[in-house]
Amino acid sequence: MKNYVQKGENLTLTAPRALLSGEGFLVGAIFAVASAAAAIGTPVVGVTEEVFDLPKAAGAVTAGAKAYWDNTAFVVTTSASGTVLIGAFTQAAASADATGRVKLTGQIAA
């Protein structure tokens, strides 16, 4: 098909802040996980699907709970208030756990 460009799981985006490999970030309505370190304003390949261990806000989560990105604290949370839906938690995590395992949906944030 002549108008096909690429698969959408990996996108080259502009880093909105200094990023380390594996850090989540939001560019407009696109959430991704950095595949490499990048300085602010430089290109970085972001992974928009798959399963990642991401920093988690305090609070217990259950497997299957919706996962939202808090773009101020740069953590995943179960709170929909002021956040962006990015996927679902794939396993339970205790309140004190620093990370949560999340399946990214690759959907565009509303």
Protein Blocks (a to p, Z undefined) as FASTA:
>chain_A
ZZbfbdckbccdddfbdcdehiacdehjaccddfbdcdehiacdddfedjddddddeddd
dehiacdddfklopacfbfghpacfbdcfbdcdfklmbdcdddehiacZZ
